[in-house]
Amino acid sequence: MHIVTAEEMRRLDRITIERLGIPAVALMENAGRAIAEEIIALCRRRGVGRAPLPARAARDGGAPHSAGAWAAGAAHEEAAAPGAGAAWNTAAGRALRGGNPSGGALAGAPKLHISGDAALMAEHAEDEHWLVLVGKGNNGGDGLVAARYLREAGIAVSLLYAVPPESLTGEAALQRDAAAAMGLPAAVHGGGSPGFAGYSGVLDALLGTGAAGAPRGAYAELIAAVNGSGKPVVSADIPSGLNADTGETHEPCIQASLTVCLAFLKRGLLQYPGSGAAGRIVVRSIGIPAGLAREEGLSAYWLTPAVLEGVLGVDVSRRRVPDGHKGTYGHVLVAAGSLRMSGAGLIAARASLRAGCGLATWAVPGKLLPLLVGAAPELMLADAGGQADGTWNAEAAEEVLNLAEKKDVLAVGPGIGRFQEDKEWLKRIWEGAECPLVVDADALNILAECDYRSWKSRREPVILTPHPGEMARLAGVSTMEIQRDRIGLALSYARERGVILVLKGAHTVIASPDGRIFVNTTGHPGMATGGAGDCLTGIIAGLLAQGLEGVQAAAFGVYLHGLAGEKAALLRDDPASVIASDIIEAL
């Protein structure tokens, strides 16, 4: 699935309207209906276990709205206006259609079967009353459409405008008039905190992707009030107060229970703290063709099995050929560890084997060899020279390069520490290794002190795997600045330096020099433990050894690493007990 910036979303929206001829009002209708469907689904989940209640008259007057009565009305409306029905039929909506919500044929017409629209059947609607907060722009228009559909499903709705309704323009103004004609009760925010006691939930349709800066005035007052209400909040497209591109949350920012993201996933929803403010995220089609993003050359993706297979060409099943042998799956060389931090190298080397490579050799300073014999029987050990005290030195680079001559990939950095002439050591390896190179941990800190753009260019890819602190040193900025826009910074760094960058952390970002971006959401907080990053280094190296290209190995490695972390957490009584070895064993 593509992820987009606010500007990219505006471009796709404009192309859909101007080139494809789909009216803006139709897109808004689809968006509002999708939001209403998700709110109704939320109401259904909350209603499980409730005793059935009799149908009641609508709070704002009119005939009783039982489920069966609404189903009949929906069927009649679609038959009378097939064009409108077709506009509603988004891919997600079609999947929810069908069934007989009214429980059978209508009384007096035993031969007539009316299926209605299961997506808009609100069970226990009489227990629901939603407050819809309406902003001035298209986001407010989406909320007004949703309000109409909620009301048609039998849910009581009240509108609260952040600004005078007459200030709405364009499609939002059309929806304002439609809501008024339908008789939806409405008020204008007059300052202070509105009462929430009578409402079962709040729809946030205040500010969309076009908003810039912190909310002000009535918007800020309403957001603060909603956050303090204790009510479940559903946000339309993005939570109001969230930067749609970076995930930065302004003060104040809606803290949503559910965000119904429209058309394409926004970048800010995959980056913290925005991802936390969004709650559960559902992406709904509104009629903008999914292939349009690809046609327009957009190349940022949410990393899923479908993206791994369809975009990157990775076989996620990790199949083995029947006549394969250890040579089929490649040989990894790991240059890592020192007397004080030998475990880092052991973790990386073991992880490469669990990732599926056929052979793995662990190169360490010679002093350590007698201490490591048998630490992992499946590993081969190699003497990389080094100092008498078990630390590395510049001369050890030549030993590493000799060992790397017949290897398929070289991983360097975990646990090597800092030592005299370490920059010369890394430069020799960088320029001399003729296989793909994975650089992590202490090697990244060494690299941060080098002008490696002046080094001899490499034919094989380099994959850097920094955590935010290491990335800050590489980029020469603060960790806070890294976290403020992880996607944007990772992309610019990868392009400028010609490397594949894996920016670790919650929702790891993989950036390629060719401009492709992948954001991973597998993983678990229990993975915040020493050695987890060394494990990822080994996984990526193991995949490279098996013949995957650089971006393939980086993306698939991050995805598998996260899945293994989730599995490891499930196997522990307390996820806080997860250690790096658990992640390796869960691969």
C-alpha positions as CSV (number, residue, x, y, z in Angstrom):
1,M,0.0,0.0,0.0
2,H,1.3,3.4,-0.9
3,I,1.7,6.1,1.7
4,V,1.5,9.7,0.7
5,T,2.3,13.3,1.8
6,A,-0.4,15.9,2.0
7,E,0.8,17.4,-1.3
8,E,0.8,14.1,-3.0
9,M,-2.8,13.4,-1.8
10,R,-3.9,16.8,-3.2
11,R,-2.3,15.9,-6.5
12,L,-4.0,12.5,-6.7
13,D,-7.3,14.1,-5.7
14,R,-7.0,16.8,-8.4
15,I,-6.1,14.3,-11.1
16,T,-9.1,12.1,-10.2
17,I,-11.4,15.1,-10.5
18,E,-9.9,16.8,-13.5
19,R,-8.5,13.9,-15.6
20,L,-10.9,11.1,-14.7
21,G,-13.9,13.3,-14.4
22,I,-15.1,12.0,-11.0
23,P,-16.8,15.0,-9.2
24,A,-15.3,16.2,-6.0
25,V,-18.7,16.0,-4.4
26,A,-18.8,12.2,-5.2
27,L,-15.4,11.7,-3.5
28,M,-16.7,13.6,-0.5
29,E,-19.9,11.4,-0.5
30,N,-17.8,8.3,-0.6
31,A,-15.5,9.6,2.2
32,G,-18.4,10.4,4.5
33,R,-20.1,7.1,3.9
34,A,-16.8,5.2,4.7
35,I,-16.4,7.1,7.9
36,A,-20.0,6.4,8.9
37,E,-19.6,2.7,8.1
38,E,-16.6,2.5,10.5
39,I,-18.5,4.3,13.3
40,I,-21.4,2.0,12.8
41,A,-19.0,-1.0,13.0
42,L,-17.6,0.5,16.2
43,C,-21.1,0.8,17.6
44,R,-21.8,-2.8,16.7
45,R,-18.8,-4.0,18.5
46,R,-19.8,-2.0,21.6
47,G,-23.3,-3.4,21.3
48,V,-22.4,-7.1,21.6
49,G,-24.1,-8.5,24.6
50,R,-26.6,-5.7,25.0
51,A,-30.2,-6.8,25.4
52,P,-32.4,-5.9,22.3
53,L,-34.3,-2.7,22.8
54,P,-37.5,-1.6,21.0
55,A,-37.4,0.8,18.1
56,R,-37.8,4.4,19.2
57,A,-38.8,7.5,17.4
58,A,-35.9,9.5,16.1
59,R,-34.7,12.1,18.6
60,D,-35.1,14.9,16.1
61,G,-38.6,13.8,15.0
62,G,-39.9,11.6,12.2
63,A,-40.8,7.9,11.9
64,P,-39.2,5.1,14.0
65,H,-35.9,3.9,12.6
66,S,-35.8,0.2,13.2
67,A,-33.1,-1.8,11.3
68,G,-35.8,-3.4,9.0
69,A,-37.3,0.0,8.1
70,W,-34.0,1.4,7.2
71,A,-33.1,-1.6,5.1
72,A,-36.3,-1.1,3.0
73,G,-35.5,2.5,2.5
74,A,-32.0,1.8,1.4
75,A,-33.1,-0.8,-1.1
76,H,-35.7,1.6,-2.5
77,E,-33.2,4.4,-2.8
78,E,-30.6,2.3,-4.7
79,A,-33.3,1.1,-7.1
80,A,-34.5,4.6,-7.8
81,A,-31.0,6.1,-8.1
82,P,-28.5,3.6,-9.4
83,G,-26.0,6.3,-10.1
84,A,-25.8,7.3,-6.5
85,G,-25.6,3.7,-5.5
86,A,-22.7,3.2,-7.8
87,A,-20.9,6.1,-6.3
88,W,-21.2,4.5,-2.9
89,N,-19.8,1.2,-4.0
90,T,-16.2,1.6,-3.0
91,A,-14.1,-1.6,-2.8
92,A,-14.3,-1.6,1.0
93,G,-18.0,-0.9,0.9
94,R,-18.7,-3.8,-1.5
95,A,-17.0,-6.2,0.8
96,L,-19.4,-5.3,3.6
97,R,-22.6,-5.4,1.5
98,G,-25.1,-8.2,1.4
99,G,-27.1,-10.2,3.9
100,N,-30.6,-9.5,5.3
101,P,-30.3,-7.1,8.2
102,S,-34.0,-6.9,8.7
103,G,-34.1,-10.5,9.7
104,G,-36.2,-11.8,6.8
105,A,-38.9,-10.7,4.3
106,L,-40.9,-7.7,5.2
107,A,-44.4,-8.2,6.7
108,G,-47.1,-8.1,4.0
109,A,-44.6,-9.0,1.2
110,P,-43.6,-12.6,1.9
111,K,-42.1,-13.1,-1.6
112,L,-39.9,-10.0,-1.4
113,H,-36.3,-10.3,-0.2
114,I,-34.7,-7.0,0.7
115,S,-31.0,-7.3,1.6
116,G,-30.4,-3.6,2.4
117,D,-26.8,-2.5,3.1
118,A,-25.1,-4.4,6.0
119,A,-22.5,-1.7,6.3
120,L,-25.0,0.8,7.4
121,M,-27.2,-1.2,9.8
122,A,-26.8,0.1,13.3
123,E,-27.9,-2.4,15.9
124,H,-28.9,-0.8,19.2
125,A,-28.9,2.6,17.5
126,E,-31.2,3.9,20.1
127,D,-28.3,3.7,22.6
128,E,-26.0,5.9,20.4
129,H,-25.8,9.7,20.1
130,W,-22.7,11.1,18.3
131,L,-21.4,14.6,18.3
132,V,-19.9,15.6,15.0
133,L,-17.3,18.5,15.2
134,V,-17.3,20.3,11.9
135,G,-14.4,22.4,10.5
136,K,-14.4,24.8,7.7
137,G,-12.7,22.7,4.9
138,N,-13.3,19.5,3.1
139,N,-12.6,17.5,6.3
140,G,-15.7,19.2,7.7
141,G,-17.6,18.3,4.6
142,D,-16.7,14.6,5.1
143,G,-18.0,14.8,8.6
144,L,-21.3,16.3,7.5
145,V,-21.8,13.5,5.0
146,A,-21.0,10.9,7.7
147,A,-23.5,12.6,10.0
148,R,-26.3,12.1,7.4
149,Y,-25.5,8.4,7.0
150,L,-25.3,7.9,10.7
151,R,-28.7,9.5,11.1
152,E,-30.1,7.3,8.3
153,A,-28.8,4.3,10.2
154,G,-30.9,5.3,13.2
155,I,-28.1,6.9,15.2
156,A,-28.8,10.3,16.8
157,V,-26.4,13.0,15.6
158,S,-25.7,16.5,16.6
159,L,-23.5,18.9,14.7
160,L,-21.2,21.4,16.4
161,Y,-19.5,23.9,14.0
162,A,-16.1,25.3,14.9
163,V,-16.9,28.4,12.7
164,P,-20.2,29.9,11.5
165,P,-21.7,27.5,9.0
166,E,-22.1,30.3,6.4
167,S,-18.3,30.4,6.1
168,L,-18.1,27.0,4.6
169,T,-17.5,27.0,0.8
170,G,-17.5,24.6,-2.2
171,E,-18.5,21.0,-1.6
172,A,-18.5,21.5,2.2
173,A,-21.2,24.2,1.8
174,L,-23.3,21.8,-0.2
175,Q,-23.1,19.2,2.6
176,R,-24.0,21.9,5.1
177,D,-27.1,22.6,3.2
178,A,-28.0,18.9,2.9
179,A,-27.6,18.4,6.6
180,A,-29.8,21.4,7.3
181,A,-32.4,20.2,4.9
182,M,-32.4,16.8,6.6
183,G,-33.0,18.5,9.9
184,L,-29.9,17.6,11.7
185,P,-29.6,19.6,14.9
186,A,-26.7,22.0,14.8
187,A,-24.9,24.6,16.9
188,V,-21.9,26.9,16.6
189,H,-19.1,26.7,19.1
190,G,-19.4,29.7,21.4
191,G,-16.4,29.2,23.6
192,G,-15.7,27.1,26.6
193,S,-16.2,23.4,26.7
194,P,-19.3,21.8,25.3
195,G,-21.1,19.3,27.4
196,F,-20.4,15.7,26.5
197,A,-22.6,13.9,29.0
198,G,-25.3,13.0,26.5
199,Y,-23.0,11.7,23.8
200,S,-21.7,8.2,23.2
201,G,-18.9,9.3,20.9
202,V,-17.3,12.2,19.0
203,L,-16.5,12.4,15.3
204,D,-13.5,14.7,14.7
205,A,-13.9,16.4,11.3
206,L,-12.2,19.7,12.2
207,L,-8.8,19.8,10.5
208,G,-7.6,17.7,7.6
209,T,-4.3,17.3,5.7
210,G,-4.4,20.9,4.5
211,A,-4.1,22.4,8.0
212,A,-0.7,23.9,8.9
213,G,0.7,24.7,12.3
214,A,-0.9,24.3,15.7
215,P,-4.7,24.6,16.0
216,R,-5.9,28.0,17.2
217,G,-9.1,29.6,18.5
218,A,-12.2,27.5,18.5
219,Y,-10.4,24.6,17.0
220,A,-7.9,24.4,19.8
221,E,-10.7,24.8,22.4
222,L,-12.7,22.0,20.9
223,I,-9.7,19.6,20.6
224,A,-8.7,20.2,24.2
225,A,-12.3,19.7,25.4
226,V,-12.7,16.4,23.4
227,N,-9.4,15.1,24.8
228,G,-10.7,15.7,28.3
229,S,-14.2,14.2,27.7
230,G,-13.3,10.6,28.1
231,K,-15.5,9.8,25.0
232,P,-14.4,7.6,22.2
233,V,-13.2,9.7,19.3
234,V,-13.2,8.8,15.6
235,S,-11.0,11.1,13.4
236,A,-11.8,11.7,9.7
237,D,-8.6,11.1,7.7
238,I,-6.2,12.3,10.3
239,P,-6.5,13.5,14.0
240,S,-6.9,17.3,14.1
241,G,-3.6,18.8,15.1
242,L,-1.5,16.1,13.5
243,N,1.1,16.9,10.8
244,A,0.1,14.6,8.0
245,D,3.6,14.4,6.7
246,T,5.9,14.0,9.7
247,G,3.7,12.6,12.5
248,E,4.4,15.6,14.7
249,T,1.6,16.3,17.1
250,H,0.8,20.0,17.7
251,E,-0.6,21.3,21.0
252,P,-3.4,20.4,21.2
253,C,-3.9,17.3,19.0
254,I,-6.9,15.0,19.0
255,Q,-6.2,11.7,20.7
256,A,-8.3,9.4,18.6
257,S,-9.6,5.9,19.3
258,L,-9.9,5.2,15.6
259,T,-8.8,7.1,12.5
260,V,-10.5,6.5,9.2
261,C,-7.8,7.3,6.7
262,L,-9.2,8.1,3.3
263,A,-7.9,6.9,-0.1
264,F,-4.2,6.5,0.9
265,L,-2.3,6.1,4.1
266,K,-0.8,9.4,5.2
267,R,2.9,9.4,6.2
268,G,2.2,11.1,9.5
269,L,0.0,8.2,10.6
270,L,3.0,5.8,10.4
271,Q,5.4,8.0,12.4
272,Y,5.3,8.5,16.2
273,P,3.9,10.4,18.0
274,G,1.3,10.7,15.3
275,S,0.7,7.0,15.1
276,G,-0.1,6.9,18.8
277,A,-2.5,9.8,18.5
278,A,-4.4,8.1,15.7
279,G,-5.4,5.0,17.7
280,R,-6.5,2.1,15.4
281,I,-6.1,3.1,11.8
282,V,-8.5,1.9,9.0
283,V,-7.8,2.9,5.4
284,R,-10.9,3.2,3.2
285,S,-11.2,3.7,-0.6
286,I,-13.2,6.7,-1.7
287,G,-13.1,6.2,-5.5
288,I,-9.6,7.4,-6.3
289,P,-8.0,4.5,-8.2
290,A,-5.3,2.7,-6.2
291,G,-3.1,2.4,-9.3
292,L,-3.0,6.2,-9.7
293,A,-0.2,6.5,-7.1
294,R,2.0,4.1,-9.1
295,E,1.2,5.9,-12.3
296,E,2.2,9.2,-10.8
297,G,5.6,7.7,-9.7
298,L,4.9,7.7,-5.9
299,S,7.3,5.3,-4.3
300,A,6.6,5.2,-0.5
301,Y,5.0,2.1,0.9
302,W,3.6,0.6,4.0
303,L,5.6,-2.7,4.2
304,T,3.2,-5.6,4.0
305,P,3.6,-9.1,2.4
306,A,1.8,-7.8,-0.7
307,V,4.3,-5.0,-1.0
308,L,7.2,-7.4,-0.4
309,E,6.0,-9.7,-3.1
310,G,4.4,-7.3,-5.6
311,V,6.8,-4.3,-5.4
312,L,10.0,-5.9,-4.3
313,G,9.6,-9.3,-5.7
314,V,10.5,-11.2,-2.5
315,D,9.3,-14.7,-1.9
316,V,7.9,-14.3,1.6
317,S,7.4,-18.0,2.0
318,R,11.2,-18.5,2.2
319,R,10.9,-21.7,0.2
320,R,13.9,-24.0,-0.2
321,V,14.7,-25.8,-3.4
322,P,14.5,-29.6,-3.1
323,D,18.1,-30.2,-4.3
324,G,19.6,-27.3,-2.4
325,H,22.7,-27.6,-0.2
326,K,24.5,-25.2,2.2
327,G,26.4,-23.6,-0.7
328,T,23.0,-22.8,-2.3
329,Y,22.2,-20.3,0.4
330,G,25.4,-18.4,0.7
331,H,28.1,-17.7,3.2
332,V,28.1,-14.8,5.7
333,L,31.1,-13.2,7.3
334,V,30.5,-11.3,10.5
335,A,33.3,-9.1,11.8
336,A,32.1,-8.2,15.2
337,G,32.6,-8.4,18.9
338,S,35.5,-7.7,21.3
339,L,36.6,-9.0,24.7
340,R,34.1,-6.8,26.5
341,M,31.2,-7.2,23.9
342,S,31.6,-10.6,22.3
343,G,27.9,-11.3,22.7
344,A,27.1,-8.7,20.0
345,G,29.0,-10.6,17.4
346,L,27.6,-14.0,18.5
347,I,24.0,-12.6,18.2
348,A,24.6,-11.2,14.7
349,A,26.2,-14.4,13.5
350,R,23.5,-16.7,15.0
351,A,20.8,-14.5,13.5
352,S,22.3,-14.8,10.0
353,L,22.0,-18.6,10.3
354,R,18.4,-18.4,11.5
355,A,17.6,-16.1,8.6
356,G,18.5,-19.1,6.3
357,C,22.1,-18.6,5.0
358,G,24.0,-21.9,4.4
359,L,27.2,-21.0,6.3
360,A,28.3,-18.3,8.7
361,T,31.8,-17.4,9.8
362,W,32.5,-15.1,12.8
363,A,35.7,-13.2,12.6
364,V,37.1,-11.9,16.0
365,P,40.4,-10.7,17.4
366,G,42.6,-13.8,17.9
367,K,42.7,-13.4,21.6
368,L,39.0,-14.2,21.9
369,L,39.1,-17.5,19.9
370,P,39.8,-19.9,22.8
371,L,37.0,-18.2,24.8
372,L,34.4,-18.6,22.1
373,V,34.9,-22.2,21.0
374,G,31.5,-24.0,21.1
375,A,29.5,-20.8,21.9
376,A,27.5,-21.7,18.8
377,P,28.5,-25.1,17.3
378,E,26.9,-24.2,13.9
379,L,29.3,-21.2,13.5
380,M,32.8,-21.2,12.1
381,L,35.3,-19.0,13.9
382,A,38.1,-17.0,12.2
383,D,41.1,-15.2,13.6
384,A,41.0,-11.5,12.5
385,G,44.3,-10.6,14.3
386,G,43.9,-7.6,16.5
387,Q,45.6,-6.6,19.7
388,A,46.8,-8.8,22.5
389,D,44.1,-7.5,24.8
390,G,41.3,-8.8,22.5
391,T,40.6,-5.5,20.8
392,W,40.7,-4.6,17.1
393,N,43.4,-2.6,15.2
394,A,43.8,-1.2,11.7
395,E,45.8,-4.2,10.5
396,A,42.9,-6.5,11.3
397,A,41.1,-4.9,8.2
398,E,43.4,-6.9,5.9
399,E,42.6,-10.1,7.7
400,V,38.9,-9.4,7.3
401,L,39.2,-8.6,3.6
402,N,41.2,-11.9,3.1
403,L,38.4,-13.8,4.8
404,A,35.7,-11.9,2.8
405,E,37.2,-12.9,-0.6
406,K,35.0,-16.0,-0.9
407,K,32.0,-14.8,1.1
408,D,28.7,-13.5,-0.2
409,V,28.2,-10.7,2.3
410,L,30.2,-9.0,5.1
411,A,28.6,-7.5,8.2
412,V,30.7,-5.3,10.5
413,G,30.3,-3.3,13.6
414,P,28.4,-4.9,16.5
415,G,30.5,-4.9,19.6
416,I,33.8,-3.9,18.0
417,G,34.2,-0.8,20.3
418,R,36.4,2.1,19.4
419,F,40.2,1.7,18.9
420,Q,43.2,3.4,17.5
421,E,43.0,4.0,13.8
422,D,39.5,2.6,13.6
423,K,38.6,5.1,10.8
424,E,41.4,3.6,8.7
425,W,40.2,0.1,9.6
426,L,36.7,0.9,8.3
427,K,37.9,2.7,5.2
428,R,40.0,-0.3,4.1
429,I,37.0,-2.6,4.5
430,W,34.6,-0.2,2.8
431,E,36.9,0.2,-0.2
432,G,38.3,-3.3,-0.3
433,A,35.3,-5.6,0.3
434,E,33.8,-6.7,-3.1
435,C,30.6,-8.2,-1.6
436,P,27.6,-6.4,-0.1
437,L,28.3,-4.7,3.2
438,V,26.1,-4.3,6.3
439,V,27.3,-1.6,8.7
440,D,26.0,-1.4,12.2
441,A,26.6,-0.2,15.8
442,D,30.2,0.9,16.5
443,A,31.0,0.9,12.8
444,L,28.3,3.5,12.3
445,N,29.8,5.7,15.1
446,I,33.2,5.4,13.3
447,L,31.6,6.3,10.0
448,A,29.9,9.4,11.5
449,E,33.4,10.8,12.0
450,C,34.5,10.1,8.4
451,D,33.9,11.9,5.1
452,Y,33.1,8.7,3.4
453,R,31.8,10.4,0.3
454,S,35.5,10.9,-0.6
455,W,36.2,7.1,-0.3
456,K,36.5,4.9,-3.3
457,S,33.0,4.1,-4.7
458,R,31.6,0.7,-4.2
459,R,30.0,-1.6,-6.8
460,E,28.1,-3.7,-4.2
461,P,25.4,-2.1,-2.0
462,V,26.0,-0.8,1.5
463,I,23.3,-1.1,4.1
464,L,23.5,1.1,7.2
465,T,21.3,0.2,10.2
466,P,21.3,3.0,12.7
467,H,19.1,3.6,15.7
468,P,18.0,7.3,16.1
469,G,21.0,8.2,18.2
470,E,23.4,6.7,15.7
471,M,21.5,8.4,12.9
472,A,21.8,11.7,14.6
473,R,25.6,11.4,14.7
474,L,25.6,10.3,11.0
475,A,23.5,13.3,9.9
476,G,25.0,15.8,12.3
477,V,21.7,16.8,13.9
478,S,19.9,16.1,17.2
479,T,18.1,12.9,17.9
480,M,14.9,15.0,18.4
481,E,15.3,16.3,14.8
482,I,15.7,12.8,13.5
483,Q,12.5,11.7,15.2
484,R,10.6,14.8,14.0
485,D,10.5,13.5,10.5
486,R,12.0,10.0,10.2
487,I,10.8,9.3,6.7
488,G,11.9,12.6,5.2
489,L,15.3,12.5,6.8
490,A,16.0,8.8,6.0
491,L,15.1,9.4,2.3
492,S,17.3,12.5,1.9
493,Y,20.2,10.8,3.6
494,A,19.9,7.6,1.4
495,R,19.8,9.7,-1.7
496,E,22.7,12.0,-0.8
497,R,25.0,9.2,0.3
498,G,24.1,6.5,-2.1
499,V,23.4,3.9,0.7
500,I,20.4,1.8,1.7
501,L,19.3,3.2,5.1
502,V,17.5,1.2,7.8
503,L,16.4,3.8,10.4
504,K,15.5,1.6,13.3
505,G,12.9,2.2,16.0
506,A,9.1,2.0,16.3
507,H,8.0,1.7,12.6
508,T,11.4,1.3,11.1
509,V,12.0,3.2,7.9
510,I,13.9,1.6,4.9
511,A,15.1,4.2,2.4
512,S,16.8,3.4,-0.9
513,P,19.1,5.7,-3.0
514,D,16.6,5.5,-5.9
515,G,13.9,7.2,-3.8
516,R,11.9,4.2,-2.6
517,I,10.7,4.3,1.0
518,F,9.2,1.4,3.0
519,V,7.8,1.8,6.5
520,N,7.5,-1.4,8.6
521,T,4.9,-1.8,11.4
522,T,5.7,-5.3,12.6
523,G,7.4,-5.5,16.0
524,H,6.7,-5.2,19.7
525,P,7.8,-2.9,22.5
526,G,9.4,-6.0,24.2
527,M,12.1,-5.7,21.5
528,A,13.6,-2.7,23.3
529,T,16.5,-4.8,24.6
530,G,20.2,-5.0,24.1
531,G,21.2,-7.1,21.1
532,A,18.0,-6.7,19.1
533,G,19.7,-4.5,16.6
534,D,22.6,-6.9,16.3
535,C,20.0,-9.6,15.5
536,L,18.6,-7.4,12.7
537,T,22.1,-7.0,11.2
538,G,22.5,-10.8,11.1
539,I,19.1,-11.3,9.5
540,I,19.8,-8.8,6.7
541,A,23.2,-10.3,6.1
542,G,21.7,-13.8,6.0
543,L,19.1,-12.7,3.4
544,L,21.8,-11.0,1.3
545,A,23.8,-14.2,1.3
546,Q,20.8,-16.0,-0.2
547,G,20.8,-13.8,-3.2
548,L,18.4,-11.0,-2.3
549,E,19.2,-7.6,-3.6
550,G,20.1,-4.8,-1.1
551,V,16.7,-3.2,-0.7
552,Q,14.9,-6.6,-0.8
553,A,17.1,-7.9,2.1
554,A,16.8,-4.7,4.1
555,A,13.0,-4.6,3.9
556,F,12.4,-8.3,4.3
557,G,14.9,-8.5,7.1
558,V,13.2,-5.7,9.0
559,Y,9.8,-7.3,8.4
560,L,10.9,-10.7,9.6
561,H,12.7,-9.2,12.6
562,G,9.5,-7.5,13.7
563,L,7.4,-10.7,13.3
564,A,9.9,-12.7,15.3
565,G,9.8,-10.0,18.0
566,E,6.0,-10.3,18.2
567,K,6.2,-14.1,18.4
568,A,8.9,-13.9,21.1
569,A,6.7,-11.5,23.1
570,L,3.7,-13.9,22.9
571,L,5.8,-16.7,24.2
572,R,6.8,-14.9,27.4
573,D,4.6,-14.3,30.4
574,D,5.7,-10.7,30.3
575,P,7.0,-9.1,27.1
576,A,9.5,-7.2,29.1
577,S,11.3,-10.5,29.5
578,V,12.1,-10.7,25.8
579,I,15.9,-10.8,25.0
580,A,17.7,-10.9,21.7
581,S,18.1,-14.7,21.8
582,D,14.3,-15.1,22.0
583,I,14.0,-13.1,18.8
584,I,16.5,-15.3,17.0
585,E,14.7,-18.5,18.2
586,A,11.4,-17.1,17.0
587,L,12.6,-16.6,13.4
